[in-house]
Amino acid sequence: MAHRFTPLIPLKGDQLRASDPDELVWLSASAGTGKTHVLTARVLRLLLSGVDPAAILCLTFTKAGAAEMADRIHGRLAAWVRLDDAKLRKELYALDEPHLEDSTVAKARTLFARVLEAAGGGLRIQTIHAFCQTLLAGFPAEAGLTPGFRPIEGREEGALARRVLAEMLVAAEREGDLGLIRDVQTLSRRLGEGAAEAYLMECTRAPDALAELGARSGIEARLRAALDVPVGDVEEAIAAACADDQFDVDALFEISEANGNWGTKTALARADRIAAWLAGDLPARAAGLTELHQVWAKADGEPRSFAKGQAPQTPGYAETAMLLHAWCGGLLRLRAGAALAALVGAGLRAGQTYALLYAAAKRRAGLVDFDDLIRTTVKLLTTDGMGDWVRYKLDRQTDHILVDEAQDTNTDQWTIVAMLAGEYFAGEGARPNVRRTIFTVGDFKQAIFGFQGTNPQAFAAARLHFERHAVAAERKILALSLDQSFRSTPPVLELVDRLIGDLGADTLGLGPDHVTERHASFKGGPGTVTLLRPHSADEGDPADDAGEESWVDDATRAFATRLARQIREWLDEGLMLESRGRALRPEDILILVRKRGTLASLIVARLHAEGVAVAGVDRLRLDAPLAVRDLLAAARFAVQPEDDLTLASLLVSPLFGWSQQALYDVGFGRAGSLRQAVRETGDAATQAGLSDLLARADYETPFRFLDHILTGPLDGQRRLVGRLGEEARDPIQELLGAALAFEDEATPTLQGFLDWFDRGEVTITRDPSAPSDAVRVMTVHGSKGLQAPMVILADATTDPELAPRRSIKWALGEAGPVPVFRPRKAELAGSLADDMASEAQREREEHWRLLYVAMTRAEERLVIGGALGVRAKGVPPERSWYAAIGQAMAGLGATPVVDAIWGEAHHHRGTEPAAARKAAAPRVRPAPPVLAEPGWLRRAAPEEARPPRPLAPSSIGLDAVSDPPPVAAMRAAAERGRLLHALFERLPAVAPGTRMAAADRWLAQSGGVADPVERTALLTSACRIVDDPGFAEIFGPDALAEAPIAAVVDGVVVAGTVDRLLVRPDGVRIVDFKTARRVPGGIDAVPRHHIEQMAAYVAAVGVVFPGRPVSAALLYTGGPTLFELSPELLAAHKQAFVAPEQKQQPVG
């Protein structure tokens, strides 16, 4: 992407120190502080210091990050080539390089060429996964991979996952593996079909940890040990513990008597419960243990209150009840632990089997996923012997490593980096003539990808690792930080600092001793933070019609409506971006949500309804957009026209434009199918459109079918975009791309495409940084690295406790944690409860770090809002972003003001409000000229002329000669003809005296004729013809053998090979050999198709040599007899060669 050249901003302070190419640097960079600028500057300074571009390795977290960094560096170096000396010296000054030295200026101009010409493709700026793929491609066998492996694509991964699952279940049923079938059934009943499949896929990402569990039969026993549950029948153990000699029966009687004496209804019920339990046998007591426990425990298992009015006030009652609570609770926990081990064990057994089969399927197909790349690289680099060799090879080509977004690098990825840099500090790797460096940049506060296995603590551990090695090598790692924001104005940063101060660094997972520097704004200027009053479920909005969205809760729907109305008002009133001196535009607005879902889609729809340009959600499934559903409805109708529901969906789509009322009038009370009812309406346009779809269903590929809908008489592209907005364009193009992809994989039928599409899942990802004159809607995770003048946090009222992750990691061994679907609170026991609590704590910490990232996307205006569901009861949840921001705003002195749309809003414009800049003159865009629509615009494009298929003269005509069928003798005759043609081509150039010997030698060695008698017959026949004086002209030195010709005759391409072509100034002669043993008795007996073939040759040669007479003859070698073909005979047969179908086999 081309960018306008902007001069470098001079590096200062820690920016300058971090860019020093000789230093080891660990840089902490807060949001918007210019870390990419520093990273780019360091690479430029490395190049200026003489470092080979191929010795630099830059590792980033995302492909977009790698592309941005490469674009910045290459663009800067290319600009340096063209800059005048004065401007280039300013660039070098900004980098603190010796800008006054002519040699430095000259070197700077050569860097672009050096990078382009460097070994290995120049600078290596790539993601860690791309680096691993390149590395493993060089050592596939050593890594245990299939040579030529490739990363698996998203749709391909989904199809493979489903196929492996189906094969696993079929094999289990065939082989009688009932245990595996029960495990999968247990998993499906617990999670549901989709979530069960997702869990199994998660298991494929932990193959080593699952393999460490051992055989399937021993997994549950291992889980019981981890949960402190004994092996054996737990119910028998519980029943035994309920015996009178094991259970404190006296304590039970004491509790029963106290409740009986108390005499309340509740107390008497408790006494009856105890009596019923004591009256039962051991199995009954074990079964009634839960009911007994409710005498002294609440439903959640916690002890009841023993206060006055809640329990008998008999002395010692509380102590006795607590003893029984502990005893009974222990037995119930034992039961819960066994049940949990059985439940989790079923999932792990199924997951272990599935992971093995999935890995085998990937290997057979030569596929790897991202986890495979990292895991396999770690194994390769840590393998004794081979790992040493691979590291040695890498060490010789990499002297400088730069790691971007280091806080999102997980432990395995840090292991790879450590292996790459392991020789930088010791041994021969610490080369005395080379200053080898490592540079990392990250920010604890922006670690938000925990769901991908990253942990910010790995960032801290990596720093300690490299610091120890640096100290041992008598070097020092500079720990630097950047806190001056080049992005946000002071009011936004003041709120960020206040929020962090209120929450505390420990709440963000930064550690209790972490000191967070206050953010400083480089740009200054005015700004505003606005907290909108949340919309509650109990507030009605008469202006909001639920319509087809009645399934969405009222609060969410009303909030989306108000937000769209607010944005429309801001744009209409020209809300000033004071720091820029101009009015707000749609492209200035970035709407962020925590998760893609109903709210994001509603906001897009409401903005479109308000006439606000909106780009749509940043990522969505391809089968979700309405434009795609409408096009697929057309395809489904074409293959199944009697499906009433499909036809109804198609009719009310923009493609046909029926209203719901029109559909009701036609469809309600009909006697037959909807198609028949539509036909009876007499709507000619609808009938023509439907008939057109049906006529094309069996004859066009999916791509051509969809393209015809979009660009043909239905004018689908215009109709869909006109109704659904510009955001419909991307999904339409993606659907067309999917159709082309399908045609590359399978027979391109419409039914096949629909089946293929329904079985897969395609996700559309829009480039959020691409230029667009529209509002952007995306997740906070997707906004990483982006910024906007106005940022709106649209779901700040979400309660994080209500949407925990579906699975957790349980550390059971040394190979890593295994995935476990989230148990219910009552099911938790043992170490799993501890791991789940730790996981919940990490999720809460990431919840607050995600808020930091969201807030710091804003340049000047930050808006916070949301909807409150029924559970909230009109109050934002305690751990919601809204509640935390509300507290911080109050701490900054923000007070509520009346708002026409929201009822109430809080505004913070800074502790020291800056003066607004003078408004610049509004940008006036000239109205586009109104042009008359040209007549050809809506006409179908004319059919493109196709070049004719080349006509081979040897295949002209219908061979009506009654030769016998091709038995062995006929095949031998054909071989004889081939050999004679070859001899006729070779013998004329051989001296007459040696022709017989040369022919015999060629037939024996190249012709493959072993029989001397057969060779003699062939060479005698060939030499007799070549030596015949009557044929001297044909075989003379001026005649061309096997001459190819091609020409266009009457619009037909004629192409072939003539056996002999003699070109003279006064004419052209062509001769074709016929090696059949039977020779025609005269010219009238020559087969018709032979004459038609020669007529075609003559016509073609006449085009090639215009103005020269062309003569033709047929030489039948069986005579030999030469038949001259008169011009009149050829003319009579000339037209015949274009009429019949061409035959594919040569004749003669």
N, C-alpha and C positions, 0 to 999 in steps of 0.2 A: 504494500500500500504506500503510495507516495504521500509525503508530508511536506508542508512548507518548512523551509529551513529556519530554525530559531537558534540564536547564539547560545552558547553554553553559559549557565549562571556560574560565576566564580565559586569555587569550593572554599568553605570556611570551617574552622574549628574541627570537630570530629569528622565532618564530611571529608575534609582534606586529609586528615590522618588516616581515615579508613581507605582512601584511594591510593595510598602509598604502595607501590608495587613490590616493595621489599619487606613489608611487614605481614606478620600473621595477625589476622583481625577477626574478632568475634563481635559483630555489630548488632545492637538492639535498636530497631527503628520503629517508632510509633507510626500510626496511620498517617499518610499524607506528608511524611517528612522527606521524601525524595530518595528512597532507598534504591529505586531503579536508576536514578540519576547517578548515585554513587557507584553502583555496580557497573554501569556503563563507563564511568570515568576511570574506574580501576582497570578495566580491560583496555581502554585507550592508552593509559599510562604504561601498562605492561607492554603493549605493542611499541610504544615510543621508546621504551627502555631496551628494545632489541629482542624481546622474547619471540620465539618462533610461534606463529599463530596456531600451529598444530599441537603445541605443548600446553595450550590453554583449554580447560574443560569447565564449562559452565553448566550446572545442573539446576533445573527449575522444577516447580511442582506441577505446572500445567503446560500444555502445548501452546496455549495463548500467551503465557508468560515467556516461553522460549521464543516464540515468533516476535513478540514485542521487543525483547532484548536484541535479537539478531537484527531486526529492522532498524532499531536505533543506532546500533554500532555500524552496520553497513551503510546506512544513510549518512551518518556523520562522516565516515571515511570517504565516501563518494563526494560529499560536499567539499571536503578539504582539497580534493584534487582541483576543483574549479575556483575556490576562493582566492581573492587577491591577497597579497602578502599582509596587508594591514589587518584584514579581518581574520586571517589564519593566525596571526600573532596574538590576537585577542583570545582566540580559542585556546591556544597553548598557555596563555597567561591564566585563563580560568582554571586550567588543570595544574597550575603551579609548575609548569615545565619551562625550561630556558627559552623563552619566546624571542629573545633578542638575537639568538644564535641562528645564523643562516642555515647551518647544518641541520638543526632541529626542524626548521620549516621545510627544508628539502626532504627530510626523512618522513615528515607527516604526509607529504604529498604522495609518497610511494607506498603507504601502508595499505591502501585499498587494493592495489595490485598484488602486494605480498599476501594478503588474506585470500584473494581469489586463486593465487597460484600455489598456496601452501599444500603440503602433502595431506592426504586424508580428507580433502574437501574443505580445508581451512579451519576456521574457528568451530569448535564443537560446542554448540549451544543447544541443549536438548533436555528433555525430561529424563528422570532417573530410569524410567521404563524404556525409553528409546535407547539410552546408553546400554542398558542390560541386553536389549535385543541385539544391538550391534555386536556386543561382546560375545554373546552366546552363539551368534551366527558364525563366528570364527572358530568356535570349539564345540560344535553340536554333539559329536560323539562323546567327547569327554564329559559333557554336561548331561548325557543320557537323553538327548533330544533327537528327533528325526531331522536329518539334514534337510534344509529348505523349509523348516517350520515357519509359521506365520502367526501373528496375533489373531485371535478369534474376534469376529465382528458381533455386534449386539444381537441382531436377528439370528445369526448363525448360532450364537450361544444358546438362545432360547429354544431353538429347534433341536439342538443337540441334547439339551437338558431334558426336554420332553421325551425324546426318542430313547435316551438311556433309562429314564424312569419306566417307560412302557416295556422296554426289553427286560428290565430287572423284575418287574411284576410277572411278565409272561414266563420268564425262566423259573421264578419261584413257584408258580403254579404248576409248571411242567415237571419240576423236580421235587415237588412235594415239600417245599420249604415253608411250612405253615407258620413258623415263628416269625419269619421276615414279613409275611403277609399280615400277621396280627400287629406287628410293630408299625407298619405303614398305616394300617387301619386306625390304630391308637393315635398316631400323629395326625391323621386327617380329621378324626373326630374332635380332637382337642383344638386344632388350629384352623381348620377349614382347608379346602383344597388349595387355594392360592397361597396362603401363608405356609402350608406344609411344604409346597414346592419351593418356596423362598427359603425355608429353613434347610432343606436338603441342599440347595445351592450354596448356602452359607457353610455347610459342612465340607463342601468341596474346596473351600479356601483354607481349611485347617487339616490337610491330610496327615501331616506328621503327628500332630497332637492326637488325632483319632487312631492312628496306627499304634501309638504308644499305649492305648487302652488295652491292647491285646485282643485275644479271640472274642468273638461276639458273646459266647457263652459265659465269659467271665466279667463282662462289663458291669452288670448289675451288682455283683459282689464287690467290685471295686468302688462303685458309687456308695454302697452301704457302708463300707469302711470309712469313706470320706464323710459320711453323715453320722457316724458313730451308731450305726444300726447293726446288730449282730446278724450273722448269717443263719438261715433257718426260717422256720415258720414263726413270724412275728405274732400272729394272732394266738398261737399256742402259748407263747411267752407272756403275752398280756393276760390271757385267761389264767395262767398259773399265778401271775402276780396279783390276781383278784381274789385268791383264796383267803380264807379267814386267817390262816397262819402267816400270810404275807402282807395282807392289807390291814391297816390300823382300824379294825372294826370298832374298837372302843371309842375312837375319835368320831367315827360316823354316828354312833349312838348318841354321843354328847351333842353333836350338831343337830341331830334329829330332835332330841329332847328339848333343846333350847328353842328351836323353831316351833315345836308343839306348844311349849309354854307361852311363847310370845302370842300365838293365837291369831295372827292376821291371816287373811286369805293367802297371801304370797307365802308366808311362813308355813302354813299347813300344807301347801302344795309342795314345798321343799321337803317337808317331813315325809309326805307320801312318796315322793320320788326316791328318797333314801330307803324307805321300807321296801318299795318294789325292787330296788336294786339288790338289797340284801336277800330277798326271797328267791332270786334267780340262781340257776346253776352257773358254773364257771363260764361256759360259752355265752350265756345270757348276760352275765355281768360284764364280760368283755364287750359285747355288743352295745350295752347300755351305758358305757363309760362316758360317752360324750354328753348324754342327758344328765348323768350324775354330776359332771363337772360344772354344769350350769347352776348348781346350788351355790357355789362360791365364786363363779367366774362369769364375766359378761360374754356376749356373743363373740367378741374378738379374742377371747382367752385371757384378757387381763382380769385381775381380782375385782370383785364387786366392792362397793363402798360398804364399810362397816359402821358408818356413822348412825346416829340416832335417827330412827324412822326408816332406816335402810336394812337393818339387821338387828337381831336380838342383842341386848346390851348385857348379856350374861358375862361375868368376868372370865377371861381367857378364851372367849368365843373367837375373836379375830385371830389369835395366835393358832388355835386349833384349825380354823378354816384355812389359814395360809399353809399349814403343814399338809393338809389334804389337797390343797390347790397344787402344791409343788409335786406331790406324789402322783396325783391323777394327771396333771399336766405332763409329767415326764412320760407316762405310759402313752398318752395321746400323741406326744411328739415322736415317740418310737413308731407308732402306727403311721403318722404323717411322713416320717423319714422313709419308712419302707415303701409307702405309696409313691413318694417322690422319686425314690430310686427306681421303682418299676416304671414310672411315667417317663422320667428323663432317660432311663436306660433304653426304653423302646425307641425314643428319638435318636439316641446315639448309635444304637445298633443299625437302625435303618440308614442313618447318615453315614456311618462307616462303610457299609456295603455300597451305598450309592456313590460315595466319594471315590472308592476304588474303581468302580465301573466307569465313572465319568472320566477319571484320569486315563484309563485304558482307551476309551473312545477318543479322547483328544489326541493321544499318542498315535493311534492308528490313522487319524486324519491329518497328522502333522500340525496340530494347533496348540497354542498356549494362550493363557489369559495373563492379565497384568500381575496377579499374585504368583503365577508360575515363573514369570521373568525375574522377579525379585528373589523368590525362594531358591530358584535354581542357580542364580548368580551367587548367592551367599554360599550354597553348597560347593559350587565350583571353586570359589576363591578360598574356601577353608579346608578343602580336601588336601591331605598330606601328599606331597610330591607334585601332583598336577596343579594344585592351587599355587604352589610356590612358583612354578614355571609361568603360569598365566599372570600372576602378579608381577613377575620379573618383566614380562613382555609389556605390560601396561606401564610399569614404572619407567621404562625407557622412553616413553612417548608423552608422558604427562608430568609437567613441572608445576603447574598452578591450577588449583581447584577452587571454584567459586560456587557456593551453594546458596540459592535464593529460597525464600519462604521456608527457612530452616525449622521453624516451629511446627510445620506440617510434615516433617520427615520422620518416619517411624523408625523403630529400633533396627529392623533388618536393613533399611536403607542407610542408616548411619553406619551399620556394619560394613556395607559396601564402600562408603566413603572412607572409613577408617582403614580398610584394606588397601584402597588406592593410595592413601597418604601415609601408609605405615612405614615406608622407607624414607620419608622426608626428614626424619629426625635422627636416624641411626644408621651405622654401617656404611656400605658403599653407596646406598641410596642417598645419603646426605652428601651429595657431591660438592667438593670444595669450590668448584668453579661456577656453580649454579646456585642461586638463591631461590629455593623452592618454597612456595607459600600455599596457605589455605585461607580462604576468606568465606565467612558465613554471615548471612544477614537474616534476621527474623524478629518476631515480636511475640512474646508469651501471650499478650492480650488478644492476639488475632489467631490463636490456635482453635479452629472451629471445625476440623474434619475428623473428630474422634470416631465417627461412624465408619470411617475408612481405615481405622486401625492406628491412627496417629495419636501421639501423646506428647504434650509439650515438655513433660519431664525428660523425654529422650533428648530434647534439645540441651537441657542442663547437664545430663549425663555425658553427652558428647563433648560439651565444653570441658568438663573435668578430665575426660580422657585425653584430649589434645593438649590441655594445659600440662598434664603430667609428662607427656612425651616432649613437649617443648622445653620444659624445665630441665629434663634429663639431657637434652641436647644444647643446654645453655642458651636457649632462645626464650622469647617471651611473647605471649599472645596478648594483643591489645584488646581490652574489653571496653568498647565504645558504645555510645548511645546517641540517637537522634530524636529530639523532642520538639523541634520547631516545625510546625505544620505549614506547608506551602499550599494547602488545600482549603482549610476551613477558616471562617472568620471567628473573632473572639467569643461572641455569644454561644456558638456551638461548642467551642472548646471549654468554655467555662462550665457548661452543663456536664460535659464529659468528665471533667476533673471533679466536679461536685458529686457526681454519681459514683465514681470510683472511691472517693473519700467516704461517702455514706455506706457503700457496700463493704469496703475493706478489700485489700489486695488478696486476702486469703479466700474470700468468697469467689473471686475469679480464678482460683487455683494457682495463684502466683506465689504462694507461700507466705507465712506470717511475717517473715523478715524482709520481704521484698519491698523496696522503696520505689514507688512510682513517681517519676518526675512529672511536674505539671506541664501541660501542653502550652506552647507559645505559638501565636499566629504570626507568620511572616507577612501575610498580605494585609492584615488589619482590616479596617473598614466595618461597616454596619452589617448586621445580620439579625435573624429572628428565629426563636424556637417557639413553636405553638403547640400547646396541649389541648386537643379538642375533647369536649365532654363526650364520654362513650355513650353509644346508643344502647339502651336496655331493651330486653325482650318484652317488658310490660308497656313500652311506649308504642302507641300506634302511629302510623304515618299514612293518612288518607291519600296522599299523593302516590303512594307506592302500591302498584297493582301486582299481586303475586303471579297471576297468569299461570304460565307453564312452569314457574319456579316455586310453586307452593310447597315443594318438598324441602326447600331451604328455609331455615328458621327466620322468623320475622326480623330479628335484630340484625343479622348479617345482611339480609336483603335491603333493609332500610339504610344501613350504614353505607353500602356500596352506592345506593342511589344518591344519598346526601354528598358523599365524597365526589362523585362525578359532577353533581350540580355545583359543588364548591370550586372544582377545577375549572369548570366552564365559566363561572363568575370571575375567577381570577384572570383568566385569559381575556374575557370581554372587557373587564375594567382596566386592563393594562397594569396588573400588579408589578411594581418596580423591583427589579433586581438591582438594588442600590449600589452594590459594589461594581456592577457592570454598566450602570447608567442606561439601562434599557428595560423594556417591558418583558415580562415572562412569556416564553414560547413553549409549545408542547414538548419539544425536545429537551427542555431544561428540567423536566420532571421525571423523577425516578421513584416508582412505588415499590416498596419492599414488603415481602411477606416471609413468614418463617417457613411455610411449606406451601407447595403448589396444591391447589384444591379449589373448592367451591368459591371462596372469596375472591381469589385472583381472577377466575373466569368471570364472575359477576362484575367485577370492577371493569374489566375489558368491555363487557357487553354494555354496561351503563355509560361508559365513556363514549362508546360508539353511538349509543342512542342520543347522547348530548351533542353529537357532532364534533367530538374532540378526536384528533388524529391519535391513534394508539397502535403500538406495534404488536400487541398481543403478549402472551406469557412467553418467557424466554425458553421454556422447554415444555413439551407436551407430547403425549402419545399421538401417533399419526392417525389412529382411528377415532380420536376425540373431536377434532374440528368439524363443524357442521358442513363445511364445503366438501370435506372428504366423505362424510356420511352420505351427502346428497349424490355425489358421483358414484359411490358404491351402490347406492339404491338403484341408480340407472343400470349399472352392470348386473345387479341381481335380478332386476326385472327382465333384462334381456335374456337371461338364461332360465328364468322361472317366471314366465309372465302371468301365471295363474295365482301367484302369491299375493293375496289382497293387501296384506300389511305393507309389503315392499312397494306395491304400486301406490298405495295411499301416501307413503312417505315421499315417493318421487313426485306425486302430483302437487303436494303442498310445498315442495322445495322451490327455490328460486328458478330452477330449470324450467318449470311449467307454470309456477306462480298462482296456483289455485289457493283460494282462501279456505280456512277451516269450514266455513259455512257452505261454500260451494261443494266441498267434499262430502259434507253431511247430507246436503240435499240430494246428491247423486247416490251416495252409498247406503244411506239408512233405508231399511225396508226393501232392499233390492231382492229380486228372486234368485238371481244367479251370482256369478262372480263379479267382482268390481270391474274387471276389464270389460265384461259384457255390458255392464251398466254405463261405463264411460263411452263405449262405442255407440250406445243408443242415445246419448246426449246430442250427437250431431256436431260436436266441437271439432271442426276440421283441423285446426292448428294442433290440438292435442293429439288427435288421431295420426296426423302426419308425423309428429315427433316420436310417438310410441312405435309406429310402424318402421320408422327409420332405424330406431334402436334394434328392433327385432330382426330387421333385414341384415344388419351388420354383425350380429352376435356370433354367427358360425364362420365368418369369413375374415374377420380382422383380428389382429393381435390386440392384447389388452391396451398397449400404448396407443395404437392407432384408434382404437375404439374410444378411449378417454379423450384423446386429442380431438377427435371429430366432435364430441360433445362440447368441448370447450371452444373450438374455432369454427365449427360447422353451422348449419342452419339454426340450431338451438341457441347459439351465441352464449354458451354456458359461462365462459370466463367473465364476460361483462356482467351477466346477471348475478353470478355468485358474488363477485367483488362489490357490485352495486348494493346488494342486500346485506352482505356480511362484513364489508369493510376491507381495507387494504391488508389487514392481517390474514385474510384468506389466501393471499397469493403464495406464501411460503408453503403451507400444507398442500396446495394444489400441485406445486412444482415437485414437492417431495413424493406425492402419490405417483406422478408421472415417472419420477426416478425409480420408484419401487417397481413399477410396471416394466421398465427397461431391465432392471436387475433380475426380475423373474424370467424374462425372456432369454436371458443369458444362461439360466439354470435349467429350464424345463421347456417342454413343448408349449408354445405360447397360446393357450386357449383361455377364454374368458372364465370358464368354470374352474380351471386349474389355478388361475390367478386369484380368484376369490378364496379358494380353499387355502392357498399358500399365504395369502394376506391374513386370513382369520387365524391361522395357526402360529403366526409370528407376532412380534411386537416391535414396532419402529418408533423411536423417539426423535422428535424434531428438536434440534438445538439451534436457536438463533444466535448470531454473533451479537452480544449486547453492546460491543464497542463500535459496531458498524454505524456509519452516519445514517441518521434517520430523523425526519421532521415529525416525530411522534413521541407520545408518552411511552415510557418503558415500564413493564411490570415483570418482576422477577423475584427469586428468593434471595435472601441475604447471602447465602453461600455463593450463588451465581454472580453476585455483585462484587465479589472480592476483586480488588484492583481497579474498580470503577469509581466514578464520582459524578455528581450532578449539582447544579445550583440549588435545586429544591429536592429534598428527599422526604418521602412520606412513609412512615411506619404504619402500615394499615391494619395489622393484627396484633398490636401491642398489648391487648387485653387477654391474650391467650394464657391459660393456666398450664405451665409446663408439666405439672404433676399428672395431668389428665392424658397426656400422650407420650408415655415412656417408650423407649425402643422395645421392639418385639422380642429381642433375644439379648442374652447377656453372655459374658465370657466367664467360664469356671475353670480356675487353675487346678488341674488334677495331676499334672506331671511336669517334667522338665522341658518337654517339646513344645510347650505353649498351652494356652487355655483352649478349651473346647467350647463350641457354641451350644448354648442351652436356651430353649424357648422359655420366656419369662414365666416363672411359677406364680400362682396366686399367693397372696400374703399368708393365708392359712396353711399353705403347703410348704413354706420355707422351713429349712432346718439346717443345722450344721454349718460347714464352711461355705455352702452355697448362699446361705443367708448373709454371711459376711461379705462374700464377693458381690452379691447383689446390692448391698448397702454401699459398698465402695463404688460400684458402677453408677448407682443413683447419685452419689456425691459428684462424680466426674461429669455426669450429665448436667447437674445443676450449675457446676462451674462453667461448662461450655455454654450453657444457656445465657449466662451473663457476658461471656466473651463475645458471643454472637451479637448481643446488644451493642457492645463497643464497636464492633465492625460496622453494624448498621448505622449508628449515629455518625461515625466518622466518614461516611460516604458523602455527607452534606457539605457543600461549599458555603452557602449563605443562609439558606432557610431549611429548617428541620421541622416537620409536622408529625405529631404523634396522635393516633386515634385507634378506634377499634369498636367492636360490638360485644355486648355482654349477654351471654346465654342465660337460660333459666336458672342454672345452678348458681350463677354468680349473685343472684338476688340484688342486682343493681349496684354491686360493689366490685371493683376490679380485684382479681385474686391477689393475695399477698405477695406471691413470687412472680407476678406478671411484670413485664417491662413497664407497663403503664403506671403501676403502683410505685415502682422505684423512681421513675422519671418524675411522677407527681410530687414525691417527697423531695427530690432534688430541686425541682422548680420552686417549691415552697421555701426551701433553704436559701434560694437565690433571691427571694423576695417577690416572686411572681404572684399576682393576685388575679382572681377571676374577673372577666369582663363579659358583658352581654354580647352574644353573637346571634345574628339573624338566622343562620342555618342550624347551628349546633346548640343554641340556647346559651351556652357558656363556653368560654375558652380562656386559657392562661397564655400569656406571652412573656418571653424573656428576650430583651433586646440588648443585654449586656450590662455589666456593672458600671461601665463607663461608655454609654452609647456614643457611637461615632457619628459624625455628620454624614448625611447622605450625599453622594456625588450628584452633580448636576446631570439631569437626565439628558442623554444624547438624543439627537433627532431620531424619531422612529424610523425603522427601516421600511421603506415603501417598496413593495414588490409590484412591478408593473403587471397589470392584468394581462393574461395571455390573450393573444389575438383570437378572434372568433373566426374560424375557418369553415368554409362550406365542406360538408362531408363528400369526399370523392366517390364517384359511382362504383369504383372497384372495391371499396372498403369492405363491403359485406357480401361480395361475390366470392364463390369458391375459387381458389387458385386453379389456373389451367393445368391439365395433366402434363407433366414433364415428358418431353420426347425421350424415349429410351433408345440407345444405340442398338441396331439390329444384332441378333446373334450371328456370329460368323458362320458362313455356310461352307462346309467341306465338300468340294466337288466329288470326292470319292464316295460320299454318302448320298449323292443325289439319286432320286428316282426309286422306283420299286423294282427289285430284282425278280423278274418273272421267269427266269431261266429255270427249267425243271431239273436242277441238279439233285443228286441224292442227298439224304440227311448227313450231317457232319459226323460220320463214323470215324474209326481210327485211320482208314485210308485217306479220308478227306483232311484230317488234321496233319497227316504226313505230307499231303500235297501242299497245304498252307505253309508248312515249314520249308518245303522245297522251294516255294516261291520266295520266301524271305531270304534264303541263302543265295538264290540266283540274283535277286536285286542287289544284295551286298557285293557279289562278284562283279556285276555290271558296273557298280560304282567304283571298284578298286582296280580291276584288270586293265582298263584302257591306259593307265599311266605306267604300266609295267612293260618292259621291252618284250616284243613278241616271242623271242627265244626262251624267255624264262617264265612265261605266263603260266604254263602247265604246272611247273614246280611251285611257283608262288601260290597258285590257287590251291594246290594240294596241301601246302603248309598251312595256309590260313584256315582251310576247312577242318584240318585236324586239330589245330591249336585254339583258334578263336571260334570257329563255327561249331565245334563240339561233335563233329561227324567222325566216329571211330571206325566205321565200316569202310575198308579200302574200296570195295566195289561201288558203294554208294558215292564215295568221294570222286571216283573216276567218272561215274555217270554225270555228276554235277559239273565237274570242271570241263569235261569234254563238251557238254552242251553249251556252257558259258563261253568257252574259248572259240567254239565254232561260230557263234554269233558275233563275238567281238572281232574276230579275224576276217569275217565276211566282208569283201570289198564293197558290197552293196550297202553296208551299214557304216562305212568308214566315216561319213560325215557325222553320224549320230555319236560315234565314240571317239571322234577326233579331239585334239587338244583345245579347240575353241568351244566345245560343247560343255555346258555346266551340268553336273550330276546332282540329283536330289536337290533341285533348286526350289527354295520356298518362294511363293508369290502370295500377295494379298492386295485386293483392290475393292472398291465400292462400285458395284454394277447395278444400276437401276435401283439404288437405295438399299441394296443387299450387300453385306460384306462377304466377299468370296476369298477364302484362304485355304491354301493347300500346298502340296509339294509335287513338282513335276519331275518325272524320272530323268528326262533329258531336255535341256533348254539351249537352243543355239540362237544367238543374237547377232544379226548382221545388219549392215547399213541399209540393205534393200529389203529386209524382212526378218521375221522371227519364226523359228520353227520349234514346235514342241512335240515330244514323243513320249508316250506312256507305255510301260511294259505290262503285259498280261501273261502270267506264268502258268495259267491253266493248261493241262495236257491236251484238252480238246480245242482244236483250232477251227474257227468258223469257216464254212465252205466258201464264203464270198462276202462281199460288203453287205449284202442284204441279211446275212445271217449273224452279223455282229450284234451282240445284245444291246438293246435300246439304252440301258442305263450306262453302258460304256460310252456311247456316243454323247449322251447328255452330260456326262462328266467332262468329256473333252470340250464340249460346247461352252461349259462354264469356264474351263481353263482358258480357252481362246478369248472369251469375253473379258476375263480379268487381265490377260496379257495385253489385249488391245488397249485397255485403260492405262496400263503401265508404260506401254510404248505406243503412244498415239501417232497415227499417220503411217505406221508401218504395217504391211500385210502380214497376217499371221496364218501359218499353215500348221496342220496337225496330223498326226499319224498314230496308229496303234500297232505295236510290235508284239505279236503272239509268239512267245519263245518256243512253244511246242512244235512249230513248223521248221525253222522260224519263218513267219509270214508277216510282212509289213502291209497294213491297210492304210492307204491315204484317204483322209476324210475331206471331201469336197466342201467348199464354202457353202454350197446350197444345202448339203446334208446337215452341216453344223447349224446353219441359220434356222432350219426347220425344227431343230431340237433345243434351240437356245432358251425359249421361254419355259420349257418344261422343268428347268432345274429349280424354280422358285415355288412351285405349287405343292408337291407332296411333302409329307413330314420327313425330316432328315433321319436317316438311319445312323446309329451310333457306331456300327462296326464297318471297317473298310471292306471293300469287295475287290475282286480281281487279283 
